[in-house]
Amino acid sequence: MKYGEDISFEDFLIKLGLTEESYLFAIRNTLKHDTLFLKRSPSEIRINTYNAHLFQAWQANMDIQYVLDYQTI
């Protein structure tokens, strides 16, 4: 996918040659059981995770990683 390409999720799946079911199966098999998976559009593929409210308040770049298990720190 080209940087900044604005396509729908359905077009994204077509480009990959996958069904939604097979895509979700592949994602589920690569993530740990306690992983937080944030939903975003295909055009945001190269954008780091962010919180819109914090981003607006802080007015600076941030790289957020949610910690769900203290043992993974």
Long-range contacts (C-beta under 8 A, 24 or more apart in sequence): 1-42, 1-45, 3-46, 4-43, 5-42, 5-43, 6-41, 6-43, 7-42, 7-43, 8-42, 9-41, 9-42, 11-42, 12-42, 34-68, 34-69, 35-68, 36-66, 36-68
